[in-house]
């Protein structure tokens, strides 16, 4: 979509912001930032605070937008891709709620399309069942890329927010990859036969790993870089190799090998051959296979499946019309459903009548993520929306009215309209109408039911 030019007033404000930030960042503040290891978002917020700009309406709205986005985080299912728009004149953030499994690797890429240099802040948080948020990681503001290895089955929140006074069209892509290389080249999780938790020894114990079947003598490789901590033979595992990965604080266990090709203390890299598939130990009556386990320091065995499984990574194409990003549209059909997720099978959030106004925040596949005038967000099929350029009707005001900036009580009036003024009614929401005057300015009229 074409970017609206930031008006002269906004440029002046932004220039003032920069001057105040620069004069407010003393040497002691710089040292404080270094020693406190602030995230880019925190450092930027601190610079605004030091320049007394968070006390202004614009600064306060920027900070509040972050908090509001986290409270209204949109649920998504991975892989996920969307294109959205942040408008300079209206500070906003976007947040996404997703589920991830221990052993998965989240790969988050953000591309920005803007007319001027812009910093986008990308932060990842964990969300506990009691609602506690913990900051985990942030993207490099130079590359806008974040790779995060998941250590807990948990709910996560991802937040995006640009710096003040920037028009930004962005494309967000999130995919999932396995943390570890598959230990048997040419095989995949489809070749796993016996899984984590299967009963063993008549149910007296549980399987603490996965079994990957392959012909005898098939090479077995290091799934991560590290060093060989043990090479020995046991009654249960037969010929085994332990690979320790200090960076991830876990050890990898390879059992039932036909042959061990490494020595204790040896340094290995991902892909180095450490042994050959066999059926030694208590696997003598089964076909050759590799028993593979993951043991975390101080926490014992972990399910290796998501460390190895490669889920679908193909991202859906965004086919919704991007020309409407950041704009108001309205429902074109008699009734339309707002969904929790961008799929027809998703939970229904609400049903809305024809001509309800919706602000388009982003697009994913053939869906729009939209906000109602009261701020409620959800997804709607883009095909059942239409532009608000053509009026529903023309209306002549019977008495003086205020053209409001928002559809809510106590909203600021942007213009006083006299009796006899002709306005174009574009959409209706509760007791408010989205209208356009003869100058082309849009706003809201309070229209209580008579």
C-alpha positions, 0 to 999 in steps of 0.5 A: 500500500502507498505510505501516507507522508508524515505531515510537517507537524509530525516531523517537527514533533519527531525532531523535537523528540530526537533533540530531547532524547539526545540531550537527556541521555547523559554519560551516566545514563549510557553506563547504566544502560550497559550495566543493566543489559536493557533490551532495545525496547527498554533502552528506547523507553528509557530514553523517552522517559529520561527526555520526559516524553512518556509524560506527553500524550503521544509518549503515554499512548506509545507505552500504553499501546504495548501493554494493551497489545499484550492483553489482547494478544491474538492466538496464532497457529504455526507456521504463520505469516502476516503483513500489517501496517503501523501508522505514524499518527496512531501509536500501536503494537501487535502481540501474538499468542502461540504454543511451543514444545520443548525441543522446538526452535522458533524462527521469527523473521520480520521484514519492514517496508518503510520510507525512512529508517525505522527501528522495530522492537521484537520481544518474546515472552513466556506466559505461565498459567497464572498470567505471569509474563517473563521476558525471554529474548529479543530480535537484533534491531539490525536484522529483525530476526529472532531464533529461540530454542524452546526449553519448556512446553508453554504459552509464548507471547511475541510483541512487535512495536515500532518507534514513535512517528513511523509509518511501517508496513511489515511482514512477519513470518514464524516457522518451527524447526527442530533444535537438533539434527536428525541422528540418522542421515536420510531418515526422519521422524517418520522412521521413529517406531517406539516413542517416548513413554512406551512401557518397558519390562512388563510396564515396570519402566517407561521408554526414555527416548525414541527408537529410529529403525535403519539397516545395520551399519547405517551411520549415526551422527552427532545431533549437536556440537559438543564432546564425547563424555562416555563410550562404553558397553552396558547390559541394557544399551549395549554399545553406547555413546554419550555426547555432552552439549554444554551450551544447551546443558544436556547430554545425548544418549546413543544406544544399541550401536553396532560399532562406536567410532569416537573416543571419550573426550573427543570434540565433535561437530554436528554431522560427525559420524559417532557410530553405526546402527545395530541391536546390541544390548537388550535389543538383540531380538529386535531389528537394528535401530538407534535408541536416542535420548535427551537428558537435561542437566539436573532434570533427567530425561526429556521427550526427544521427539520435538528436538528431532521432528521437522513440522511443516514449514510452508508459509501461506501466501497472503492473498487478501488485498493489502491496499486496505491495511490501516484503513477502515472497511465495512461488512458487505454481507447481511451478517459476518462472523469474527473469528478467534483464528484465521480459519472458518473452523475457529471459535466464533468471537462475535457476529456483526451486521452489515455496514459494521466498520472494521479497521484492518490491522494486518492480513494473513492468507485470505483473512484480515485481522481487524479491530472494532471501534471499541478495540476488540480484535479478531479475524474476518474473511477479507472477501466479505468486506468492502471499502468505505469510499461509497456512502451508505447514504447522505444525511443532512444534519438537523442540528449542530453536531460534533465530529469526533475522533473516536467512537466512544463517550468523551472522545475529542471533537475534531470539528463542529458541524452546523445544522444543515451540513450534508455528510456521507454516512460510511458505516454504523457501530452501536450509536455511532456513525463513521462519516465523511464531510465535504472536505473529505475528513472522516470522523464519528457522529454520536447518533443515539436511538430516538 
